[in-house]
Amino acid sequence: MSLMKSFVVFIFILIGCQESQINWLATERVDVYKNDDSFEVLFRILPGEMCGLSLHWEATKAAGYKKVICEAGEGWVIDDRSFKRAD
C-alpha cells in the first residue's frame, strides 16, 4: 500500500470512528455485518488488515456488536477477539 493511500485510510478511520482505537490488527478472518441488527455479511477483514474498532458494544435483540471501519468499508462485528492492538 502506498504511503498516500495509507494516510487516506488513517484519516478515514480517524474521522469516521472518533471513539475507536485506531491501530487494531486482525489476527484471523472476521466477518463484518451490514448493520447492528442483521447477520448479512457486508465484507470480510483478512488477517493483517488494520481497522478502527469501537470501544463500546451496541446491544440489540440478536447480539452485541462493535462498529468497525477499515479500508474495505465500515460495518459491525460481533467478536473482537480476532483483533490485537498494533502499537
N, C-alpha and C positions, 0 to 999 in steps of 0.2 A: 504494500500500500504506500502510495506516495506521501510525502510529508504534508502537502496541501490537503489531500483527502483526509489524512489522519486529523489534521487541525479542524476541518469542517465537521467531521464526526464528533470530535471532542466538544465543539461549540454547540452542535445539535443536542448532544446529551446534556450539556450544562444548562442550556436554556429550556429544553423540553422536560426535564425532570429535576426541578430545583431541590426536591427532597431526597435526591439519590446520592449514593456513594458512587463516584464516577468510575473508579477503577475496579470493577468486578470482572473476573475472567471465568468463562465457562470451562468446567473440567470434563464435562461429558455433554452429549446432545440433549438439548432442552426444547420441549415444545412450547411455543408461545401462542396463547389463545387470543381470539379476536376481541373479546370483551370479558368483563368480570362476572358474567353470568351465563357463559356458554362454554362448551368444550370443543368448539370449532377451531382447529389448528390454523393459525394465520401464516406462520413460518417457523423454522427451527433454527436455534442457535447451535452452532457447531463448536466442538472443543477448541479452545484457544481464542475464541472471539471475546472481545471486551464490550461490556454493556454497562449502562447505568441501571441500578436496581433500587427501587423504592425501599425506604427504611421501614415503612408501615404496611401491614397487611390490611386488605379490604375484605370484610366478611360478607358473604352472600348466602343465599339459601343452599347453593350447591357446594361451595367450598370457600377456602380462603385464597386470595390472590395477592400478588405483588406486581406493581407496574414495572415494566422493563422497556428500556429504549436502547436500541442497537443500530448499527449501520443498516441492517436489513429492514428496520421499521420499529414500531412500538406495539406493545400488547401487554398481556398478562401471563404470569407464570404461577403455578400452584405449588412449586417446591423451589426453595433457594439453596438446597444442599449441594446442588451441582455448580455452584459458584464459589470462587475463593477470591479474597482480597488481593489485588495485584498492586502491591506497593513498590 
